[in-house]
Amino acid sequence: MPGWIEQVYLERVGWDHLEQLCNIDNRLPGTDGEKSAAKATERTFDEFDAVETVVETFDILRWEREKCRLSGIIDYSGFEAVALPRSPSTMASGPVIDLGYGMPSDFEEEAIENAIVLVRSDNSPDSSRTIHRREKYCRAVSGGAAGFIFQHHKSGCLPVTGSIGTDSSPIGKIPAVGTSKELGERLRRTNGQELELSVSCHTSYETSRNVHAVMGPDTEKEVIVVAHMDAHDICSGAVDNASGVATLVEIAAALNRRINELETQVRLVAVGAEEVGYVGSDHLADRMTDIKTVVNIDSVAARPSLQFMTNGFEPFGPAVNNVLDRTGTSGVIIEKQQPYSDHWPFVKRGIPGLAVTNTPPAGGRSWGHTPADTLDKVDQRCFVDHAIALTELIVEIANDEFKIDSKTPSEIAQLLVQDGAAAGLRAVDEWDFE
């Protein structure tokens, strides 16, 4: 066993950082908790001899929840209902209209004007693509709905959260609430009856941060590896995405021992404000030039198998397969576009981007974006194994022999149309192509 791998198993630097992030109460973008996560990550990066640490700041619209209430056919203000981040502070009323999975066809078949739309958080098994929460919300707004309720699809009295803001509308146009499966089923039984939905919240302009760890030779191009530090305020954000930042730390520790193997400079970046629209990574993509490739680590170490989304950049496939074979790691490669998470601001500009996450369980997202995303959901053996495999991958793509070309934005647009993802971006007014 190579010495660097033995040290990954023996040391706790990444796992200790994971625990530290999970002990921060609230890492929602713009909060003191997110700032604490950035400072902790900076201190940890500073421990490595081969790292140059850089911190950059950027403005962020902070959204802070206050109260949420459902009244009328039911009267509820308990823990199973939460305002969705970037919901406006307002009240709405109307009949509950159950749209099931909230597929595009569901919105086309039902009149929802002035109604409170209720949709599930998962997708129909018959759907050929993922219908994101923001797409469901924007389709409700476009249809004239008065309010939006997002029901978690997993049992356990766990309300689900997630931002509904977009680039063009950072604060949504109608109030939005996430509920547990059980409360959602109670509402579903009231289909057609009047409900009042009330959300109160506070917004202010604050500062978020990206924390860089620059390693290796000073080369013309860089390999950038990103993972977001922020998380939703109703949970520890252990899997999503303290696991990713802790993996970034573990990679930094491993590369610190393998620094002479790097043939391209590597920039590890713990980014802020992903949960409200990839703001930190978009800030980074706007300012970085001469990027060889980007690897995004978002929600790992919960299960043994990893999923690699190549976003249409074919050279990633053989490189990933080589690493999976060498390390004995379980993983699947998906060639389609994935226009969500922190790689996307780069990919939409034509920069090669690889998205790495856990292979999702049957039925889609499980504990993520709920109060149950806690440290016990991260498997320590998976964490170590994934860190080893991803370190190997970074070294491989930083090798001069790994060749990959950028694409033009029009080529990315064609791939989005081909993969069926264009409709979702257009629905949320984030089609950034002619």
C-alpha positions in Angstrom: 0.0 0.0 0.0 1.5 3.4 -0.9 2.4 5.5 2.1 0.0 8.3 1.2 -2.9 5.9 1.2 -1.9 4.5 4.6 -1.9 8.0 6.0 -5.4 8.7 4.7 -6.6 5.6 6.7 -4.6 6.5 9.8 -5.2 10.3 10.0 -8.4 12.1 10.8 -7.8 15.5 9.2 -10.7 15.3 6.8 -13.1 13.6 9.3 -12.2 16.1 12.0 -13.1 18.9 9.6 -16.4 17.2 8.7 -17.3 17.1 12.4 -16.3 20.7 12.8 -18.6 21.8 10.0 -21.5 19.7 11.3 -21.2 21.4 14.7 -21.9 24.8 13.2 -25.6 25.5 13.7 -26.5 27.3 10.5 -24.4 27.5 7.3 -27.1 29.2 5.1 -25.4 31.6 2.7 -24.5 35.0 4.2 -24.8 33.8 7.8 -22.3 33.9 10.6 -22.3 30.1 10.4 -21.2 30.1 6.8 -18.5 32.6 7.7 -17.3 30.2 10.5 -17.2 27.3 8.0 -15.0 29.4 5.7 -12.6 30.4 8.6 -12.3 26.8 9.7 -11.6 25.6 6.2 -8.9 28.4 5.8 -7.2 27.3 9.0 -7.2 23.7 7.9 -5.7 24.5 4.5 -3.1 26.6 6.2 -1.8 23.5 8.0 -0.4 22.0 4.7 3.1 23.1 3.7 2.5 22.9 0.0 -0.7 25.0 0.0 -1.0 28.7 -0.7 -4.3 29.8 0.8 -6.4 32.6 -0.7 -9.8 33.9 0.5 -12.1 36.0 -1.8 -15.3 37.6 -0.7 -18.4 38.5 -2.7 -21.8 40.0 -1.9 -24.8 37.8 -1.3 -28.5 38.4 -0.6 -29.0 36.7 2.8 -32.5 35.2 3.4 -33.5 34.4 7.0 -36.6 32.5 7.9 -39.0 33.8 10.6 -42.4 32.1 10.7 -44.5 29.8 8.4 -48.2 29.0 8.9 -50.9 27.0 7.1 -54.5 27.8 8.1 -58.0 27.3 6.9 -58.9 23.7 6.2 -56.1 22.9 8.6 -54.3 25.1 11.2 -50.6 24.3 11.3 -47.4 26.1 12.3 -45.4 23.1 13.6 -42.0 21.7 12.6 -43.3 19.7 9.6 -43.7 22.9 7.5 -40.8 25.3 6.7 -40.6 28.3 4.3 -38.4 27.6 1.3 -35.3 29.9 1.1 -35.9 32.9 -1.2 -39.6 32.7 -0.6 -41.1 36.2 -0.4 -42.5 37.4 3.0 -46.2 37.4 2.2 -49.5 35.6 2.5 -51.7 33.8 -0.1 -54.9 31.9 -0.1 -56.7 29.6 -2.6 -57.9 26.1 -3.2 -55.3 23.3 -2.8 -54.6 21.7 -6.2 -52.7 18.5 -6.1 -50.3 18.1 -9.0 -48.6 14.9 -7.9 -45.0 14.7 -9.1 -45.3 18.2 -10.7 -44.2 17.1 -14.1 -44.5 19.6 -17.0 -47.5 17.8 -18.3 -49.2 18.0 -14.9 -49.1 21.8 -15.1 -50.4 21.8 -18.7 -53.4 19.6 -17.8 -54.6 21.4 -14.7 -55.9 25.0 -14.2 -54.0 26.4 -11.2 -54.6 30.2 -11.4 -55.0 31.6 -7.9 -54.6 28.1 -6.4 -52.1 26.7 -3.8 -50.2 24.1 -5.8 -49.0 21.0 -4.0 -46.2 18.9 -5.6 -44.0 16.0 -4.5 -40.2 16.4 -4.1 -39.4 13.4 -6.3 -39.9 12.7 -10.0 -42.2 10.4 -11.9 -40.5 7.0 -12.7 -41.6 7.6 -16.3 -39.8 10.9 -16.6 -36.8 11.0 -18.9 -35.1 13.8 -17.0 -34.9 15.3 -13.5 -37.5 18.0 -12.9 -35.8 20.3 -10.4 -37.7 22.0 -7.5 -37.1 25.4 -9.0 -38.7 24.3 -12.3 -41.8 23.1 -10.5 -42.0 26.4 -8.6 -41.5 28.5 -11.8 -44.2 26.5 -13.6 -46.5 27.2 -10.7 -45.7 30.9 -11.0 -46.2 30.9 -14.8 -49.6 29.2 -14.3 -50.8 32.0 -12.0 -50.7 30.0 -8.8 -51.0 31.9 -5.5 -48.8 29.7 -3.5 -46.5 26.6 -3.7 -46.2 23.6 -1.4 -43.3 21.2 -1.8 -43.9 17.8 -0.2 -41.1 15.5 0.9 -41.5 12.1 -0.7 -39.9 10.1 2.2 -41.6 9.1 5.4 -40.4 10.3 8.8 -42.1 13.6 9.5 -39.2 15.4 7.8 -40.0 18.7 6.1 -38.0 19.3 2.9 -36.3 22.6 2.0 -34.5 24.1 -0.9 -34.2 27.5 -2.6 -36.7 28.7 -5.1 -34.8 31.8 -6.3 -33.5 32.2 -9.8 -30.9 34.5 -11.4 -33.7 36.7 -12.8 -35.8 36.6 -9.6 -33.6 36.1 -6.5 -36.7 36.4 -4.3 -39.6 34.3 -5.6 -43.0 35.8 -6.6 -45.3 33.6 -4.6 -44.9 32.1 -1.0 -43.3 28.7 -1.0 -43.4 26.1 1.8 -41.7 22.7 2.2 -43.5 20.0 4.2 -43.1 16.5 5.5 -44.6 13.6 3.5 -47.1 13.1 6.3 -48.3 16.7 6.4 -48.4 16.8 2.6 -50.6 13.7 2.5 -53.0 15.4 5.0 -53.1 18.4 2.6 -53.6 16.1 -0.4 -56.8 14.8 1.2 -58.1 18.4 1.2 -57.7 18.8 -2.6 -59.9 21.6 -3.9 -60.5 23.2 -0.5 -59.4 26.6 0.6 -56.0 27.1 2.4 -54.2 30.2 3.6 -50.4 30.1 3.3 -48.3 32.6 5.3 -44.5 33.1 5.2 -42.5 35.7 7.1 -38.8 36.2 6.5 -36.0 38.8 6.4 -33.5 39.7 3.7 -30.3 41.7 3.8 -27.1 42.0 1.8 -24.1 40.2 3.4 -20.8 38.7 2.4 -20.0 35.1 1.4 -16.5 33.6 0.8 -14.6 31.2 -1.4 -11.5 29.7 0.2 -8.7 28.6 -2.2 -5.9 26.1 -1.6 -3.4 26.4 -4.5 -1.0 23.5 -5.0 1.6 22.3 -7.4 3.7 23.9 -10.2 3.0 27.3 -11.6 1.5 26.3 -14.9 -0.4 28.1 -17.6 -3.6 26.1 -16.9 -5.2 24.9 -13.7 -7.3 22.0 -12.5 -10.0 23.4 -10.2 -11.7 21.2 -7.6 -14.8 22.7 -5.9 -17.1 21.8 -3.0 -19.6 24.0 -1.4 -19.4 24.9 2.3 -22.9 26.3 2.8 -25.9 24.2 3.9 -29.6 24.6 4.7 -30.4 26.0 8.1 -32.8 23.2 9.2 -30.0 20.6 9.2 -26.3 19.9 9.8 -25.7 19.6 6.1 -23.4 16.6 6.7 -23.8 14.8 3.4 -24.8 18.0 1.5 -22.1 19.2 1.6 -19.8 19.0 4.6 -18.8 15.7 3.2 -17.6 17.4 0.0 -15.6 20.0 1.8 -14.1 17.4 4.1 -13.1 15.4 1.1 -11.5 18.5 -0.4 -9.4 18.8 2.8 -8.5 15.1 2.6 -7.4 15.6 -1.0 -5.2 18.6 0.1 -3.6 16.4 2.8 -2.9 13.6 0.2 -1.6 16.0 -2.5 0.6 17.6 0.1 2.5 14.3 0.2 2.3 13.8 -3.6 3.1 17.3 -4.6 6.0 16.3 -6.9 3.5 14.1 -9.0 1.5 17.1 -10.0 2.2 18.3 -13.6 -0.5 21.0 -13.6 -1.4 23.4 -10.8 -4.4 22.3 -8.7 -6.7 24.8 -7.1 -9.0 23.4 -4.4 -11.8 25.8 -3.7 -14.4 25.6 -0.9 -17.1 27.8 -2.3 -19.9 29.6 -0.7 -23.6 30.2 -1.5 -24.3 27.1 -3.6 -27.7 26.5 -2.1 -29.1 29.7 -3.5 -28.0 29.4 -7.1 -24.2 28.5 -7.3 -23.3 32.1 -6.5 -19.8 31.4 -5.2 -18.8 29.2 -8.1 -20.3 31.7 -10.6 -18.2 34.4 -9.0 -15.2 32.0 -9.4 -16.0 31.2 -13.0 -16.3 34.9 -13.9 -12.7 35.6 -12.6 -10.7 32.5 -13.5 -9.0 32.0 -16.9 -6.9 29.2 -18.4 -8.8 26.4 -16.7 -8.0 22.9 -17.8 -11.0 21.3 -16.1 -13.3 21.6 -13.1 -14.3 18.7 -10.7 -17.2 19.4 -8.4 -17.6 17.2 -5.3 -21.1 17.5 -3.9 -22.6 15.0 -1.5 -20.4 11.9 -1.2 -19.5 9.2 1.4 -23.1 8.3 2.2 -23.0 5.1 0.2 -20.2 3.1 -1.4 -20.9 3.9 -5.1 -20.0 7.2 -6.8 -21.7 8.8 -9.8 -19.7 10.8 -12.3 -21.5 13.1 -14.7 -19.3 14.0 -17.6 -21.5 16.8 -19.1 -20.6 15.6 -22.6 -16.8 15.8 -22.1 -15.8 12.4 -23.3 -12.2 12.2 -22.0 -13.5 12.1 -18.4 -14.9 8.6 -19.0 -11.6 6.7 -19.6 -9.9 8.6 -16.8 -12.6 7.8 -14.3 -12.6 4.1 -15.3 -8.9 3.9 -14.9 -9.2 5.2 -11.3 -12.1 3.0 -10.4 -10.2 0.0 -11.6 -7.0 0.9 -9.8 -8.7 1.7 -6.5 -11.5 -0.9 -6.6 -14.1 1.9 -6.1 -17.7 1.3 -7.2 -19.0 4.0 -9.6 -21.1 4.8 -12.6 -20.4 7.2 -15.4 -23.3 9.2 -16.9 -22.5 11.1 -20.1 -25.5 13.5 -19.9 -25.5 17.2 -19.0 -26.2 18.0 -15.3 -27.1 21.7 -15.2 -27.2 21.9 -11.3 -24.5 22.4 -8.7 -21.2 24.1 -8.7 -19.7 22.7 -11.9 -22.5 24.3 -14.0 -21.2 28.0 -14.0 -18.1 26.6 -15.7 -19.7 24.1 -18.0 -22.2 26.6 -19.4 -19.1 28.7 -20.4 -17.7 25.6 -22.2 -15.1 24.7 -19.6 -14.8 20.9 -19.1 -16.6 20.0 -15.9 -17.1 16.7 -14.0 -19.8 16.4 -11.3 -19.1 13.8 -8.6 -21.8 12.7 -6.1 -23.1 9.5 -4.5 -25.1 7.3 -6.8 -28.6 8.3 -5.7 -30.8 5.8 -3.9 -34.0 4.5 -5.6 -36.6 7.3 -5.6 -34.0 10.1 -5.7 -32.7 12.4 -2.9 -33.1 10.8 0.6 -32.0 12.7 3.7 -30.7 15.7 1.8 -32.4 19.1 2.5 -34.1 17.7 5.6 -33.4 17.8 9.3 -32.0 14.2 9.0 -28.9 15.2 7.0 -26.7 14.7 10.0 -23.3 13.3 10.7 -24.5 9.7 11.2 -25.5 9.6 7.5 -21.9 9.8 6.5 -20.1 6.5 6.3 -16.5 6.8 7.6 -15.1 3.9 5.4 -16.9 5.4 2.3 -15.4 8.8 3.2 -11.9 7.4 3.2 -12.3 5.3 0.1 -13.9 8.2 -1.9 -11.1 10.6 -0.8 -8.5 8.1 -2.0 -10.2 7.6 -5.4 -10.8 11.3 -6.0 -7.1 12.1 -5.1 -6.1 9.6 -7.7 -8.5 11.2 -10.2 -7.1 14.7 -9.6 -3.5 13.5 -10.1 -4.5 11.7 -13.3 -6.3 14.7 -14.9 -3.5 17.0 -13.7 -1.1 14.8 -15.7 0.1 16.3 -19.0 -1.0 13.2 -20.8 -4.7 13.9 -20.0 -6.0 15.9 -22.9 -9.4 17.5 -22.9 -10.8 20.4 -25.0 -13.2 23.1 -24.1 -16.5 23.5 -26.0 -18.3 26.6 -27.3 -21.4 27.7 -25.5 -23.4 26.7 -28.6 -22.0 23.2 -28.4 -23.2 23.1 -24.7 -26.6 24.3 -25.8 -26.8 21.6 -28.4 -26.0 18.9 -25.8 -28.6 20.3 -23.4 -31.3 20.1 -26.1 -30.1 16.6 -27.0 -30.2 15.4 -23.4 -33.6 17.0 -22.8 -32.3 19.4 -20.2 -33.0 22.6 -22.2 -36.7 22.8 -21.2 -35.9 22.9 -17.5 -33.5 25.8 -17.9 -35.9 27.7 -20.1 -38.7 27.2 -17.5 -36.6 28.9 -14.8 -35.4 31.6 -17.1 -31.8 30.4 -17.0 -31.2 29.6 -20.6 -28.0 31.5 -21.1 -27.6 30.6 -24.8 -28.9 32.3 -28.0 
